[in-house]
Amino acid sequence: MSETTTMWTRQVPKVWEELQRTGSYHVKKEYIQMKNGDMADFYLKLYEWYTKEARKHIRIPSELEYPIWLCLEEENMLQPVENTVILKVEIPKEQYVICNMDNWGYRVNYWYVPLDPEDDKRHKQELKKYGIACEDDLTLTSKGNFYPLLRRKILDSWERVFTIPPAKPQDAVATAWELRREWVREVHCYDGK
């Protein structure tokens, strides 16, 4: 039997219903589109990158494309709000990957993910030296064509979302690409308070 980790995830009630009906749940493209509206393309592109990179760290079946976000500590989990359920799950270690949320924030903004505060300072000085005010221009616009080494440095740094451990436990989250009914230990429904 494989080692498991207890985690929490906030989902819409339909996720719990699907788990009960089919035994498993996978995020589908249309779910992201419904949830994020006009911002859906932004998130789809991010999650596709995230899954591609996560495949370097764990085995993810090819048909599973989008991550399910999980909290590693109960005191830091997303709280229930209207039309949500909290699922307490025990997931086998080989079924998830840890993500550094601070570094994910840099990646979401298309910024360089620094190794440490000194590296961050050096990077900002380099941007200033070249007169670059909007760092994301290097990856989102043709400006990166004029600074290919700097652009490559930023792109290569994004793997640190997975490789640099979070400084504090509350900065760590996990992602899995499937939930299974047998992993669910508790279900907490929003009680209106």
N, C-alpha and C positions, 0 to 999 in steps of 0.2 A: 504494500500500500504506500502511495507516495505521500510525502509531507505536504500539509496544507497550511494556508494562512487565512485568518479571519479578516474580512473586510466588509465595507458597507458601500452601497450604491443607492442613489436616489433616482427613481425611475417613475414613469407614468404608470398608472394601474394596468394599462394594456400589456405592459411587459410581464407583470406577474400573471396576468390571465394567459398570455402566450406560453409562459413557462409551465403553467398547470395543464394547458391543453396539449402542447407538443413535446414538452420535456426539455426544450432548449430555446434560447433567444440569441439572435444575431442582429446587430444594427444594420438597417437597410438604408440605402441612399435616400429613399423617399422620406424616411423618418427625419433625417438631418434637414432635408428640404422643408418639411412641414414645420419643424421646430425653429429654424433660423430664417425663414422667409428670404428677404432680399440679401441677407448675408450668407446664404447657404453655399454659394460657390466658393466663397472664401474658406469656410470650414471644410468643405469637401476636399479642396486642394490640400489644406493642412493635414487632414486626417489621412489622406492617401499618402502623403510624404511620410507621416508618422508610422503608418503600417509598413511601408516599404523599409524604413530604417529599423523598425522593431523586428522585422524578419531576420535581421542580422544577429539578433540576440535570443530569439525563441522561435520555435516552429509554429507558424500560423498557416492553417489550410488556405489554399489559394482562393477559395470562394468567400472567405471572410475578409472584408475590406476595411471595416471601420471599428475603432476601439470603443470599448465600454469603460468608463472612468470609475475608479474605485478608491475609496479612502482607506488608509491603513490604520487609522486610530479613530475610535468612536467619538472622542471629544472634538475631533476636527472634521467630522463628516458634515456634509450638507444637511441642513435641517429640513424636516418635512414641511412642505407648503401645500396649499390647496391643489388637488388633483395629482398628488404624488404618493408613492410608497417608498419606504426605506427597506431594502433587502439586506439582511445580514447573511453573508455567504462565507463558505470555506472553500477556497480555490487551491487546487494542486499547484505547487511551485512552478512546474513546467508550463503552466497555462497563462502566466501573466509576466509582465515586465514592469520594473519600477521606473518611474519618471521623476526627474528633478523639476518641480513646478517653477522654481525661479528661472531655470534655464529654458523651460518651455515658454515662459513669458517673453524671453529674448527672441526665441524662434518664431513665435506667433507674430511678432513685430518686424520680422526679417532683419534682426540685428545680429551682430557678432556675439557669440556665447563665450564669455571670457573664462580663462582657467581660474583666475583669482582676482582680487581687487587691483593688484599691480598690473596684471595683464590688461584689465579693463582700462586702466589709466593710460597705458601705452597705446592701446588701440584708439582711444579718444584723441590722444595727441597726434596720432597718424592721420586721423580724419581731419583734424584741424589743419595740419600741415598741408594737406591737399585741398583745403577749402570746401570740404564736404559737410554740409549742414544737416542733410537728411540721409542718414545711413541706409535706410531702406531703398533709396534710389539706386544703390549699387546692385541690388538683386531684382528690383521691380521695373527698372527703366533701362534704356540704352546707355545710361551713364556708366553702368558697369563695364561696357565695352572699352571705355577709356582707362579703366583701372582693373584690368583682368586679374592681377595677382591679389588685389585687395578683395575683389568680388569672390575669388576662389577661397581666400582665407575665411571669409564670412560663411560661405556655403559649407566648407569643411568643418567649421566649428559647431554646426548644428547637431552633430552626432553626440555632443556632450550632454544633450538632454538625457541620454541613456547612460553615459559613461562617467559622469562626475556625480558622486553621491551627494544628496542634499546635505546642507550644513546642519539643518535641524530636522528632527523626525516629522514635524508638521509640514515640511516642504516636500515631502515624498507622497506621491500617489502611485497607484498601480493602474495598469490597463490590461484588460483581457479582451478577447474577440468573441467570446461565447460565455453565456451563463447556462448552467444546467440545473434542472429542478432539484436534483439530488444534492447540489451544493448549498441550497437555501436552508438556513437554520432558523431564521425569524423573519417575519414580515410585519412592518409597522405602518399602518395607514394614517394619513393625516386626520387629526381629531378635531380640527377647527379652532384650536387654541393658539 
